Amino acid sequence: MNAIFELRLECDCGMDFIDFYRDYYTRIWITYRTGMPPLLGTEVTSDCGWGCMIRSTQMAIAQALVVNRMTRRWRYYGRKLSSRKDVGHSRGDSFYDAQLEVLKLFEDCPSAPLGMHRLVEISSRENPTENAVGRCQGISCRKAIRQSASPLTSDLSIMLAVDGRVVVGDAERESRAWAKRLLLFVPVRLGTSSVNPVYFDHIRHLLSTTTCLGILGGRPDHSLYFIGYYGRQVIYLDPHVAHEYIPMSSWDESTPPPDHEGQEPVKKRHKHPISSYHCRSLSKLPMKDMDPSCVVGFMFRTKEDMDGTFRILNLNQVVDVDLGPGEGSKRTKDPLFTVQYQETASYDCLREVSEDEQRQALE
């Protein structure tokens, strides 16, 4: 999987602005929708005002699906240019068609396996005494992927780290001994009430890591999907834009969407519905203005991917690594989380304290 650091605008990244913009525009952008079929037996037909965290999570999972199916180098050039031979995307191109298959997974209708309706339904079953509309949790996405029958998700597993620890044994079990790719989400805290500047480099290192899907965060009560950085600013996709829901079954590649029944024909040119899934406007936020509570996403194809990622992050002082009894630990000054290669108490807790350490503690 190619690196998210390609999104940087730093002069040393080997990517000019046009390349960067194509990469940004390729990302699947999932936002608020209006006019959806009603959610879970209610009259709610929009997630405006409450669905932003779910939309950010959907974007991270969609990015994993795109990378897994089309590779990190695939670029979307827009529907008009999709028939150009020099860019390699025609309407018959498997990657262009695969993008539509990915979008169908997240369609806002009851049949979509990773859509809003499905996530609300799973959340309602988990907490039947509470109103699921407006309160979907991350566990809903995990169960939705597990229950999905789509070939696009058949080789994916998903894991949520708890208590600031990534237990490697759990990752191996969740991925069926790496028979499946692993989507790993790690909740982290970048400060108390605001982001501590000591974590600015941590953010940059994470977003430069080849296996990182991005960071689910935002401002307080305002979820955003961070996918890159420029200096001390993070680049993001914003779900807080309302688009009208248009069933994908009615999308016609050759004609604009039909006018609503009873209305006079509109002469102005309509945008094709797929345009609402790709963002043209770049957005940046100072790192200091981020909500300190966020979630880092990774996708690992193999154990070697995971080991290499955490080794690099440890060398860059981002995470602690606990190698297990007899192997010791690799500690950092301000770790975001700990990677644990054994499942009992840490080696530091099990070993005997030396006489020199006892004397130093008493001084």
C-alpha positions as CSV (number, residue, x, y, z in Angstrom):
1,M,0.0,0.0,0.0
2,N,1.5,3.3,-1.0
3,A,2.0,6.0,1.6
4,I,-0.3,8.6,3.0
5,F,2.7,10.9,3.2
6,E,2.1,11.5,-0.5
7,L,-0.7,13.9,0.6
8,R,1.9,16.2,2.1
9,L,2.8,19.4,0.3
10,E,6.3,19.3,1.6
11,C,8.9,19.9,-1.1
12,D,10.7,16.6,-0.3
13,C,7.8,14.3,-0.9
14,G,8.3,14.1,-4.7
15,M,4.7,15.1,-5.4
16,D,3.7,18.3,-7.1
17,F,0.4,20.0,-6.4
18,I,-1.5,18.4,-9.3
19,D,-0.5,14.9,-8.2
20,F,-1.5,15.8,-4.6
21,Y,-4.8,17.2,-5.7
22,R,-5.6,14.1,-7.8
23,D,-4.9,11.9,-4.8
24,Y,-7.1,14.1,-2.6
25,Y,-9.9,14.1,-5.2
26,T,-9.7,10.3,-5.5
27,R,-10.7,9.8,-1.9
28,I,-14.2,8.7,-1.4
29,W,-16.1,11.5,0.4
30,I,-19.1,10.4,2.4
31,T,-21.3,13.2,3.8
32,Y,-24.7,13.9,5.3
33,R,-27.6,12.8,3.2
34,T,-31.1,14.1,3.0
35,G,-34.2,12.4,1.5
36,M,-33.1,8.9,2.5
37,P,-35.6,6.1,3.1
38,P,-36.7,6.4,6.8
39,L,-34.4,5.0,9.4
40,L,-35.4,2.0,11.5
41,G,-39.2,2.4,11.5
42,T,-38.9,6.2,12.2
43,E,-39.7,9.2,10.1
44,V,-36.0,10.3,10.1
45,T,-34.8,10.7,6.5
46,S,-31.5,12.6,7.2
47,D,-28.5,12.3,9.4
48,C,-27.7,16.0,9.4
49,G,-26.6,17.1,12.8
50,W,-25.7,13.7,14.2
51,G,-24.1,11.4,11.7
52,C,-20.7,13.0,11.2
53,M,-18.7,10.4,13.2
54,I,-20.3,7.6,11.3
55,R,-19.6,9.3,8.0
56,S,-15.9,9.8,9.0
57,T,-15.7,6.1,9.9
58,Q,-17.3,5.1,6.6
59,M,-14.7,7.2,4.8
60,A,-11.8,5.4,6.5
61,I,-13.3,2.0,5.7
62,A,-14.0,3.1,2.1
63,Q,-10.3,4.1,1.8
64,A,-9.3,0.7,3.0
65,L,-11.6,-1.0,0.4
66,V,-10.2,1.2,-2.4
67,V,-6.6,0.5,-1.5
68,N,-7.3,-3.2,-1.1
69,R,-9.2,-3.5,-4.4
70,M,-7.7,-0.9,-6.7
71,T,-4.2,-0.3,-5.1
72,R,-3.0,3.0,-3.6
73,R,-1.9,4.3,-7.0
74,W,-5.4,4.3,-8.6
75,R,-6.7,7.8,-9.3
76,Y,-10.2,9.0,-10.2
77,Y,-10.1,11.7,-12.9
78,G,-13.8,12.5,-12.9
79,R,-16.6,11.0,-14.9
80,K,-16.0,13.0,-18.0
81,L,-12.4,12.0,-18.3
82,S,-13.1,8.3,-17.4
83,S,-13.4,7.5,-21.1
84,R,-10.0,9.0,-21.9
85,K,-7.6,6.3,-23.0
86,D,-4.4,8.1,-21.9
87,V,-5.5,8.0,-18.2
88,G,-6.6,4.4,-18.4
89,H,-10.1,4.8,-17.0
90,S,-12.9,3.8,-19.3
91,R,-16.5,2.9,-18.4
92,G,-15.5,-0.7,-18.9
93,D,-12.4,-0.3,-16.7
94,S,-12.6,-2.7,-13.7
95,F,-11.2,-0.1,-11.3
96,Y,-13.8,2.5,-12.3
97,D,-16.5,-0.2,-11.9
98,A,-15.0,-1.3,-8.6
99,Q,-15.4,2.2,-7.3
100,L,-19.1,2.0,-7.9
101,E,-19.2,-1.4,-6.1
102,V,-17.5,0.2,-3.1
103,L,-20.0,3.1,-3.1
104,K,-22.9,0.6,-3.2
105,L,-21.7,-0.8,0.1
106,F,-22.3,2.6,1.8
107,E,-25.5,3.6,0.0
108,D,-28.1,5.1,2.3
109,C,-30.7,2.4,1.9
110,P,-31.7,-0.6,4.0
111,S,-30.0,-3.2,1.6
112,A,-26.5,-1.6,1.8
113,P,-24.3,-3.7,4.1
114,L,-22.2,-0.7,5.4
115,G,-24.8,2.0,4.9
116,M,-26.4,4.2,7.6
117,H,-29.5,2.0,7.8
118,R,-27.6,-1.1,8.5
119,L,-25.4,0.5,11.1
120,V,-28.4,2.0,12.9
121,E,-30.1,-1.4,12.9
122,I,-27.0,-3.2,14.4
123,S,-26.7,-0.5,17.0
124,S,-30.4,-0.9,17.9
125,R,-30.0,-4.6,18.5
126,E,-26.9,-4.0,20.7
127,N,-28.8,-1.4,22.8
128,P,-32.6,-2.1,22.4
129,T,-33.6,0.2,25.3
130,E,-31.9,3.2,23.6
131,N,-32.7,5.1,20.5
132,A,-30.2,4.0,17.9
133,V,-30.8,7.0,15.6
134,G,-28.1,9.5,16.2
135,R,-26.1,7.1,18.5
136,C,-24.4,4.5,16.3
137,Q,-21.1,3.2,17.8
138,G,-17.9,1.9,16.3
139,I,-18.8,-1.7,17.1
140,S,-21.6,-1.4,14.6
141,C,-19.1,-1.0,11.8
142,R,-17.1,-4.0,13.0
143,K,-20.2,-6.2,13.0
144,A,-21.4,-4.9,9.7
145,I,-18.1,-5.9,8.0
146,R,-18.2,-9.3,9.7
147,Q,-21.8,-9.9,8.5
148,S,-21.3,-8.5,5.0
149,A,-21.5,-11.0,2.2
150,S,-19.8,-8.7,-0.3
151,P,-16.6,-10.0,-2.0
152,L,-15.1,-6.6,-1.3
153,T,-15.1,-7.2,2.4
154,S,-14.6,-11.0,2.5
155,D,-10.8,-10.7,3.1
156,L,-11.1,-8.0,5.7
157,S,-11.2,-8.1,9.5
158,I,-11.5,-5.2,11.9
159,M,-10.2,-4.7,15.4
160,L,-10.6,-1.9,18.0
161,A,-7.7,-1.5,20.5
162,V,-8.7,-0.8,24.1
163,D,-7.0,0.8,27.0
164,G,-4.2,2.3,24.9
165,R,-2.8,-1.2,24.0
166,V,-2.5,-3.1,20.8
167,V,-2.1,-6.7,21.7
168,V,-0.5,-8.5,18.8
169,G,-2.1,-11.9,19.7
170,D,-5.5,-10.3,19.4
171,A,-4.6,-9.0,15.9
172,E,-3.4,-12.5,14.8
173,R,-6.7,-14.0,16.1
174,E,-8.9,-11.3,14.5
175,S,-7.1,-11.7,11.2
176,R,-7.4,-15.5,11.3
177,A,-3.6,-15.8,11.4
178,W,-3.3,-13.2,8.7
179,A,-5.5,-15.0,6.3
180,K,-7.4,-11.7,6.2
181,R,-6.3,-8.1,6.0
182,L,-6.6,-6.3,9.4
183,L,-8.2,-2.9,9.8
184,L,-7.0,-1.7,13.2
185,F,-8.5,1.4,15.0
186,V,-6.6,2.8,18.0
187,P,-8.3,5.5,20.2
188,V,-5.6,8.0,21.4
189,R,-5.5,11.1,23.5
190,L,-3.4,14.0,22.3
191,G,-3.8,16.1,25.4
192,T,-6.3,17.0,28.1
193,S,-8.5,19.9,26.9
194,S,-6.4,20.7,23.8
195,V,-3.7,19.1,21.7
196,N,-0.3,19.2,23.4
197,P,2.4,20.5,20.9
198,V,4.6,17.6,21.8
199,Y,2.3,15.5,19.7
200,F,2.5,17.5,16.5
201,D,5.4,15.4,15.2
202,H,3.5,12.3,16.3
203,I,0.6,13.3,14.0
204,R,3.0,13.9,11.1
205,H,4.7,10.6,11.6
206,L,1.3,8.7,11.7
207,L,0.0,10.4,8.6
208,S,3.3,9.6,6.8
209,T,3.2,5.9,7.6
210,T,2.4,3.7,4.6
211,T,-0.2,1.6,6.5
212,C,-2.1,4.4,8.1
213,L,-5.7,5.0,6.8
214,G,-5.9,8.4,8.5
215,I,-7.1,9.9,11.7
216,L,-10.8,10.1,12.8
217,G,-11.1,13.2,14.9
218,G,-12.1,16.8,14.3
219,R,-13.0,19.7,16.5
220,P,-15.2,19.3,19.6
221,D,-18.6,17.8,18.6
222,H,-17.5,18.1,14.9
223,S,-16.0,15.0,13.4
224,L,-13.6,15.2,10.5
225,Y,-11.4,12.7,8.6
226,F,-7.8,13.7,8.6
227,I,-5.8,12.2,5.7
228,G,-2.6,14.3,5.4
229,Y,-0.8,17.4,6.7
230,Y,1.0,20.6,5.6
231,G,3.4,22.0,8.2
232,R,1.4,22.3,11.4
233,Q,-2.0,21.9,9.7
234,V,-3.9,18.7,9.0
235,I,-5.7,18.2,5.7
236,Y,-9.2,16.7,6.0
237,L,-12.4,15.6,4.4
238,D,-15.5,17.1,6.0
239,P,-18.8,15.1,6.2
240,H,-20.8,18.2,7.3
241,V,-22.1,18.9,3.8
242,A,-25.7,17.8,3.0
243,H,-26.3,16.0,-0.4
244,E,-29.6,14.7,-1.6
245,Y,-29.9,11.0,-1.6
246,I,-30.3,9.6,-5.2
247,P,-30.6,5.8,-5.4
248,M,-27.7,4.3,-7.3
249,S,-30.0,2.1,-9.2
250,S,-31.3,5.3,-10.9
251,W,-27.8,6.6,-11.8
252,D,-27.4,6.8,-15.6
253,E,-23.9,7.3,-17.0
254,S,-25.2,9.0,-20.1
255,T,-28.0,11.3,-18.8
256,P,-28.5,13.6,-15.8
257,P,-30.8,12.6,-13.0
258,P,-34.5,12.9,-13.9
259,D,-36.5,16.0,-12.8
260,H,-38.9,15.5,-9.9
261,E,-42.3,14.5,-11.0
262,G,-44.6,17.4,-11.6
263,Q,-41.8,19.9,-12.0
264,E,-41.0,21.8,-15.2
265,P,-37.9,20.6,-17.0
266,V,-34.8,22.4,-15.7
267,K,-32.5,23.6,-18.4
268,K,-29.4,24.0,-16.2
269,R,-26.9,21.3,-16.3
270,H,-27.1,18.7,-13.5
271,K,-24.1,17.2,-11.8
272,H,-23.9,13.4,-11.9
273,P,-24.5,11.9,-8.4
274,I,-21.0,10.4,-8.3
275,S,-19.6,13.9,-8.0
276,S,-21.0,14.1,-4.5
277,Y,-18.6,11.4,-3.4
278,H,-15.4,13.3,-4.4
279,C,-14.4,16.6,-2.8
280,R,-12.9,19.4,-4.9
281,S,-12.3,21.9,-2.1
282,L,-9.2,21.4,0.0
283,S,-9.6,21.9,3.8
284,K,-7.0,22.4,6.5
285,L,-7.1,22.8,10.2
286,P,-4.3,23.9,12.6
287,M,-3.2,20.9,14.7
288,K,-3.6,23.0,17.8
289,D,-7.3,23.3,17.1
290,M,-7.9,19.5,16.8
291,D,-10.0,17.7,19.4
292,P,-7.4,15.8,21.5
293,S,-9.6,12.7,21.5
294,C,-9.2,10.8,18.2
295,V,-8.8,7.4,16.6
296,V,-5.9,6.3,14.3
297,G,-6.7,3.8,11.6
298,F,-4.3,1.3,10.0
299,M,-4.6,-1.5,7.4
300,F,-2.2,-4.4,7.6
301,R,-1.9,-7.0,4.9
302,T,0.6,-9.2,6.8
303,K,2.2,-9.5,10.2
304,E,5.4,-8.1,8.6
305,D,3.4,-4.9,7.7
306,M,2.3,-4.5,11.3
307,D,5.7,-5.2,12.8
308,G,7.4,-2.8,10.4
309,T,4.9,-0.1,11.1
310,F,5.2,-0.3,14.8
311,R,9.0,-0.5,14.6
312,I,9.1,2.8,12.6
313,L,6.7,4.5,14.9
314,N,8.7,3.3,17.9
315,L,12.0,4.7,16.3
316,N,10.2,8.0,15.8
317,Q,9.1,8.1,19.5
318,V,5.4,7.7,18.7
319,V,4.6,4.4,20.4
320,D,6.0,2.1,23.1
321,V,6.7,-1.5,22.2
322,D,6.6,-4.3,24.8
323,L,8.4,-7.3,23.4
324,G,7.6,-9.7,26.2
325,P,9.4,-11.7,28.8
326,G,13.1,-12.0,28.2
327,E,12.9,-9.4,25.3
328,G,12.3,-6.2,27.3
329,S,10.6,-3.1,26.2
330,K,11.3,-0.1,23.9
331,R,10.0,2.9,25.7
332,T,9.5,6.5,24.4
333,K,9.0,9.8,26.1
334,D,5.5,10.6,25.1
335,P,3.9,7.5,23.6
336,L,0.4,7.6,22.1
337,F,-0.2,3.9,22.8
338,T,1.6,0.6,23.6
339,V,2.1,-2.4,21.3
340,Q,2.2,-5.5,23.3
341,Y,3.7,-8.7,21.9
342,Q,2.8,-10.9,24.9
343,E,-0.6,-11.2,26.7
344,T,0.4,-11.4,30.4
345,A,1.6,-8.6,32.6
346,S,4.5,-6.6,31.0
347,Y,8.1,-7.7,31.4
348,D,8.9,-4.7,33.4
349,C,6.3,-5.7,36.0
350,L,7.5,-9.3,36.2
351,R,11.2,-8.8,36.6
352,E,12.9,-8.4,40.0
353,V,14.0,-4.9,41.0
354,S,17.8,-4.8,41.3
355,E,19.6,-3.6,44.4
356,D,20.9,-0.5,42.5
357,E,17.3,0.5,41.6
358,Q,16.2,0.0,45.2
359,R,19.0,2.3,46.4
360,Q,18.1,4.9,43.7
361,A,14.5,4.8,44.8
362,L,15.4,5.5,48.4
363,E,17.8,8.4,47.6
